Amino acid sequence: MSNTAEFPLLSLILFTPLVGAIVLLFVRRQSTDMIRWIANVVAGIGFFVSLPLWFWYEPRGTQWQFIERLPWIPSIGADYFLGVDGFSALLVLLTTMMGSIAILSSWTAITERVKEYYVFLLLLQTGMIGAFVALDSLLFFLFWEVMLVPMYFLIGIWGSDRRLYSAIKFFLFTLVGSVVMLLGILAIYFEHQAVTGVYSFDITRFHELSLPVDLQWWVFLALFLGFAVKVPMFPFHTWLPDAHTDAPTAGSVILAAVLLKMGTYGFIRFSLPILPEATVEFVPMIISLSIIGIIYGALVALAQRDWKRLVAYSSVSHMGLVMLGMFALTPVGITGSLIQQFNHGISTGALFLIVGIVYERRHTREISEYGGLSKVMPVYAVIFLIMTLSSIGLPTLNGFIGEILILQGVFVVNKMWAAVAASGIVLGAAYMLWLYQRTMFGNVDNPKNESLPDLNMREVATFVPLLVLAVWIGLYPAPFLRRLESSVTHVMSRVNSVYAPRNVEVGVSGLLMRGQ
Amino acid sequence: MKVIWLIPLLPGIGAAVTGLVGIRFFSKAQTALVACGSMTLAAFLSIYAFIQLLALPSEARVYDVVVASWIPAMPLETAGGMGAFAVDWAFRLDPLSGMMILVVSGIGLLIHVYSTSYMHGESAAGYARFFCYLNLFCFFMLTLVLGANLLVMFVGWEGVGLCSYLLIGFWYHKQSATDAGKKAFLVNRIGDWGFVLGIFLVFFTFGTIDFHEVMVSAAAMPIEATEFGVISLICLLLFVGATGKSAQIPLHIWLPDAMEGPTPVSALIHAATMVTAGVYMVCRNAVLFTHAPMVMTIVAIIGALTALMAASIGLLQTDIKRVLAYSTVSQLGYMFMATGVGAFGAAAFHLMTHAFFKALLFLGSGSVIHAMDDEQDMRRMGGLKMYMPVTFVTMLVGTLAIAGIPPFAGFFSKDEILFQTFLHNRALWVVAVVTAGMTAFYMFRLMAMTFYGEYRGPAWEDAADHGGAERPGIDTENEVDRSRGHGAWHGPHESPPPVTGPLMVLAVGAIVAGFVGIPAALGGGNAIEHFLEPSFTAGVGPAVGEASEVVAIESAAIHSNSHATELGLMVLSILVALGGVALAHRLYLKRPELAEAWRARWTGVHRLLLNKYYVDELYHGTVVRGTMSGGRGLWRFDGRVVDGAVNGSSWLTIVASWCSGLFDRYVVDGAVNLVGWSASESSFSLRRIQTGLIQNYALIMLFGVFVFVSMYLLIS
């Protein structure tokens, strides 16, 4: 804990959007352009102030950096305790970047209740950043719940079609999960008190606990429910297609790019290091659900007629891969899982932006309404192609790095898992290329599409950082992977303490498929 | 040669420039200059690198260059304990990749030049887009051949697949073109599934994915002659990848459809270079494959079957490019058969000569197609010899080369394969010889229908049905509907110099390329195979496996003892080829009615071949429809069962809350109201006794006292 920051960088990152939201409250609601400018500038500043997380973070330094700690509710041992490791630093950067992109993308899409819209988006931003930087589990839970409300309103007010149904579904799913999750956290909290005699919500202290195995089992289940809903894992995924489809574009982007990472982040931050024995015990169940998710999501995506819903189901498939890599419990698999979360944020975020752009022009998401768009929107077609390729894991783009690490990490544990999961990648190419063909290729059959304007400069600007990152991670992922190293090592050291005997077995059994 | 990474990078830069700047701002001339310029530089650099390589002593011909770390090292367990997973951007120039960069950059350059004329009908933006893709292809193909480890090779492997997808679907307004592109990509992806798993297993087994280190480790392992071990599994998985990329059974179906792309693309990607990547990959891992004899047998059988099947389909095709496409599949089968019998050098040799003559044939067919105003059906050609002499002569050279007539290039490489196969397995050899005969037949059939006989072109267009009916093999279903340009067209004509130039250069190549591999039996030194040999063994160093040495010694012994056999086989294969030529001559020039009669007699076979053995239909009926209906079924499942459970539970909640609402209203509230009601009701009835008259009250009081006292008395 020596690496306490002299400068409260994390607080600055955390509260910039909140301050922006408060400022917005004092702006006249009629001056919509002013509101838009303020929101964009605030989001831009938010991204800018988070950049030191990239430049000042020491990959070889201590595990937790930029630490800030103040007493919050001393009577129960809850602190205002912030800090990041390499993984959460990347997620914060992803959040601030996707947040500014989402806000920039909404300029013309949102015309009603503009002020409230941006206030909610900025609030959401603070909630998400807070969940990633909190090292106090009560604080984490607070931010976790804070995210829920703005998202609920974003879907419910600015959404389309069945927005109320989707918003309530999203809210209830997450709420049920998070209530059970809170029980899990409280169980750890009291157990921690029983062992050490200190009341504390400090996550880093939790990481040093070794809970009794039967308690771990229950706590794991409780946390699993909270996190699995967020990921979402099969069969808790059905809120996702609805929420995605009906959310406004910016909502879908944030939801896909950042909110889904809350679940996987939770597994990495809580389940794996705090409950290593239970983790190992639950590997077969989680791997099975992940593999089902990969294949299931891809197959269902293949059957979609709604562009946005297709991308949403592809998310189910991709997040299955992320979970698979994580629960391979090998350094390579976990590294792949972490980098793939970042990648998924980039490529799926971009894919939702891409749907949003034609939705704003045509107000329909039916794939059959489109066709031949590459003739009328060539720049759009190029960007869509690159993001499609990133999503299907073409080498030299980011998705490949994650996929290959995950699958290699899984392969050394169990060859069948890797073989089945890899077949999901064939399906991934199928639904994405078919989507691309149906929307972009062919003749412009629908007269409504004949005069669609290509991307304007603002829209291009939303994609530029994503394209740069996709190529960068694809060609030279080392700076990212180095930042993840300490996180992976930490998780592995916790898991290995109970997992090591199995690793030896892998060496001996050689080629034999090692089922569980 | 520390700059071999520049060889792929140059066309990569060309692609970036034409793609980012060219599509918007370049004229066609500027685009052509950038694209061809970058390829010229790459070709010169390749030649320079190759000369540098030749200057080294034959055992030490290798340059290794690590440009940067790609995936930094991470601990990962392997079969032999804890290892480290790390991948570098590493390139390696050795004899095999040296030969390949010459082929890719050389033929690539020629096809770039050819395309400057061929694609001239496109808009400036389309022109730039085409050359961007073409340059990008060369970038990935050169990366593929120069990659020093499996993952860098895989980058190129997937990259060329992408370019193939983009170029097949270059005319993206055509549904058939984009369908074909998608099919190519997806079928390749199925192969890649095997390839990726193969890579994983290589790492798991050897703790590295560097080709050389894998070779050295594998050479030290026992040959898996009787049991199907790890190396066999690796080879099988890698071969699955190769069948995808190189269009072998059962993944051969995409290549003929790929002919939807512009013809230069068919020449470069779907004939000369990309489709040979599978053969190259098997050769690259020769040591692994020699340790897995069972897989070698599979490879040889698949190769031979593919060669035979594709050649038999090629017999009846009427689309000039489709004939060549099936011919490519067939020739690739030849190459795999060669690798399967351990003749990696012969496979690579044939790969090289095939690149020349097949690129030549495709470019020639493109010249014909352009001359005929985008007609591809050979039934509407004929007699073009006099209109386009250069195209005719160069294509004739290519045809002689592929048919295996000495001294053209194909003769030497094909004969080497036949000879090696003969030593290994007579049955395969018979298949190969039959295929060779078919090849000669369908190629001369192509020449006959295109260049000889009467002209049947668009001047007869109105009477096409009548004119066509005389020809054998007509099938209207097979005709491709194509949009033709309506510009002024003055009949078939010879193509301009940018087209004929590359044709002539390639024709020279198709004549002389074989001379580097003249076998010892004909007094040559078989230079190419000796040159390539180090790439197929674990190379210098102490760890050279006994196995490969034994193989080398054995094959040397066979070589020296069987010159007579070899010569005999050569004569036989020449006779078979000439037989094929004679048959084509007889059926398509002298007695067309004979073909008609044969067709009538063998209707079943005819239909089977015309429909390509119904493999496409089979796959469509099983895999494609199965997957699609699976997807739809799961979607219904998702809506009804999974989401049904969610909505059901919310419905249950609503019902429960409604019930509790009822309970609340009628039971709880009812109880409350009952109390209130009974209070008010009772008070209502009790009100009557509240009369306000003192007398009444006194009376009631008295009555009460009376009752009270009587009870008291009674009880006590």
HADDOCK unambig.tbl for C-alpha pairs under 7 A between the chains (distance, minus, plus):
assign (segid A and resid 235 and name CA) (segid B and resid 642 and name CA) 6.67 0.50 0.50
assign (segid A and resid 238 and name CA) (segid B and resid 643 and name CA) 5.79 0.50 0.50
assign (segid A and resid 299 and name CA) (segid B and resid 630 and name CA) 6.88 0.50 0.50
assign (segid A and resid 299 and name CA) (segid B and resid 631 and name CA) 4.29 0.50 0.50
assign (segid A and resid 300 and name CA) (segid B and resid 631 and name CA) 4.76 0.50 0.50
assign (segid A and resid 300 and name CA) (segid B and resid 632 and name CA) 6.52 0.50 0.50
assign (segid A and resid 300 and name CA) (segid B and resid 634 and name CA) 5.90 0.50 0.50
assign (segid A and resid 300 and name CA) (segid B and resid 635 and name CA) 5.02 0.50 0.50
assign (segid A and resid 302 and name CA) (segid B and resid 628 and name CA) 6.94 0.50 0.50
assign (segid A and resid 302 and name CA) (segid B and resid 631 and name CA) 5.87 0.50 0.50
assign (segid A and resid 303 and name CA) (segid B and resid 628 and name CA) 6.81 0.50 0.50
assign (segid A and resid 303 and name CA) (segid B and resid 631 and name CA) 5.24 0.50 0.50
assign (segid A and resid 303 and name CA) (segid B and resid 632 and name CA) 5.04 0.50 0.50
assign (segid A and resid 303 and name CA) (segid B and resid 635 and name CA) 6.79 0.50 0.50
assign (segid A and resid 330 and name CA) (segid B and resid 76 and name CA) 6.87 0.50 0.50
assign (segid A and resid 331 and name CA) (segid B and resid 74 and name CA) 6.86 0.50 0.50
assign (segid A and resid 331 and name CA) (segid B and resid 75 and name CA) 6.47 0.50 0.50
assign (segid A and resid 331 and name CA) (segid B and resid 76 and name CA) 6.67 0.50 0.50
assign (segid A and resid 332 and name CA) (segid B and resid 74 and name CA) 6.26 0.50 0.50
assign (segid A and resid 332 and name CA) (segid B and resid 76 and name CA) 6.42 0.50 0.50
assign (segid A and resid 372 and name CA) (segid B and resid 173 and name CA) 6.86 0.50 0.50
assign (segid A and resid 394 and name CA) (segid B and resid 158 and name CA) 6.70 0.50 0.50
assign (segid A and resid 395 and name CA) (segid B and resid 155 and name CA) 5.17 0.50 0.50
assign (segid A and resid 395 and name CA) (segid B and resid 158 and name CA) 6.70 0.50 0.50
assign (segid A and resid 396 and name CA) (segid B and resid 155 and name CA) 6.86 0.50 0.50
assign (segid A and resid 408 and name CA) (segid B and resid 200 and name CA) 5.66 0.50 0.50
assign (segid A and resid 411 and name CA) (segid B and resid 200 and name CA) 6.65 0.50 0.50
assign (segid A and resid 412 and name CA) (segid B and resid 77 and name CA) 6.71 0.50 0.50
assign (segid A and resid 412 and name CA) (segid B and resid 78 and name CA) 6.73 0.50 0.50
assign (segid A and resid 412 and name CA) (segid B and resid 204 and name CA) 6.33 0.50 0.50
assign (segid A and resid 419 and name CA) (segid B and resid 197 and name CA) 6.86 0.50 0.50
assign (segid A and resid 422 and name CA) (segid B and resid 193 and name CA) 6.35 0.50 0.50
assign (segid A and resid 423 and name CA) (segid B and resid 193 and name CA) 6.56 0.50 0.50
assign (segid A and resid 426 and name CA) (segid B and resid 186 and name CA) 6.92 0.50 0.50
assign (segid A and resid 426 and name CA) (segid B and resid 189 and name CA) 5.68 0.50 0.50
assign (segid A and resid 426 and name CA) (segid B and resid 190 and name CA) 6.20 0.50 0.50
assign (segid A and resid 429 and name CA) (segid B and resid 186 and name CA) 6.83 0.50 0.50
assign (segid A and resid 430 and name CA) (segid B and resid 186 and name CA) 6.45 0.50 0.50
assign (segid A and resid 433 and name CA) (segid B and resid 182 and name CA) 6.70 0.50 0.50
assign (segid A and resid 437 and name CA) (segid B and resid 178 and name CA) 6.80 0.50 0.50
assign (segid A and resid 441 and name CA) (segid B and resid 172 and name CA) 5.26 0.50 0.50
assign (segid A and resid 441 and name CA) (segid B and resid 173 and name CA) 5.79 0.50 0.50
assign (segid A and resid 442 and name CA) (segid B and resid 172 and name CA) 5.70 0.50 0.50
assign (segid A and resid 442 and name CA) (segid B and resid 173 and name CA) 3.74 0.50 0.50
assign (segid A and resid 442 and name CA) (segid B and resid 174 and name CA) 5.71 0.50 0.50
assign (segid A and resid 442 and name CA) (segid B and resid 175 and name CA) 5.80 0.50 0.50
assign (segid A and resid 443 and name CA) (segid B and resid 173 and name CA) 4.98 0.50 0.50
assign (segid A and resid 475 and name CA) (segid B and resid 70 and name CA) 6.89 0.50 0.50
assign (segid A and resid 476 and name CA) (segid B and resid 70 and name CA) 5.63 0.50 0.50
assign (segid A and resid 477 and name CA) (segid B and resid 70 and name CA) 6.76 0.50 0.50
assign (segid A and resid 477 and name CA) (segid B and resid 71 and name CA) 6.64 0.50 0.50
assign (segid A and resid 478 and name CA) (segid B and resid 70 and name CA) 6.59 0.50 0.50
assign (segid A and resid 478 and name CA) (segid B and resid 71 and name CA) 6.04 0.50 0.50
assign (segid A and resid 478 and name CA) (segid B and resid 72 and name CA) 6.04 0.50 0.50
assign (segid A and resid 507 and name CA) (segid B and resid 78 and name CA) 6.58 0.50 0.50
assign (segid A and resid 507 and name CA) (segid B and resid 79 and name CA) 5.04 0.50 0.50
assign (segid A and resid 507 and name CA) (segid B and resid 80 and name CA) 6.16 0.50 0.50
assign (segid A and resid 507 and name CA) (segid B and resid 81 and name CA) 5.46 0.50 0.50
assign (segid A and resid 510 and name CA) (segid B and resid 79 and name CA) 5.18 0.50 0.50
assign (segid A and resid 511 and name CA) (segid B and resid 230 and name CA) 6.90 0.50 0.50
